[in-house]
Amino acid sequence: MSHFTTVQTKINDVVCLKRALHDLGFTFTEAKAGEKVHVRGYQRQKTEADLAIHVSKSYDVGVIVTAQGVRFVADWWGVETTRGLTEQEFVQLVLRKYSAHKVKEELKKRGYTIALEEEKEDQTLHIRVRRY
């Protein structure tokens, strides 16, 4: 019996996702072109994904890239037990950092320069931009 559960997200930029994971201190393994990586779960069960985020010594969160966006696949019980993050907490944490990177990327594409970036105590992010 598989313990893996999949969560659909609105993430569609893998580069910004990888930046967010780096900011959060997660290491990951990315599959080579045409291949998949193994995602570890309960009792050494495995599933395949395009990216394996190493959340603990024995559990991973897989990233499956689709046309509709990124899906996370994991044994969420194991992630919570070994890392202390529920499925919802993990997704919210990643989405928050991803969103910040995505906004900054879009601003740069439109010719803006980031003049100031400040994260407040209430976890809101303030970005001041300039355009010359």
ABEGO torsion letter per residue (X at the ends): XBABBBBBBABABAAAAAAAAAAAGBBBBBBBBGBBBBBBBBGGBBBBBABBBBABAABBBBBBBBAAEBBBBBBAAAAAAAAGBBAAAAAAAAAAAAAAAAAAAAAAAAGBBBABBBBBAAGBBBBBBBBX
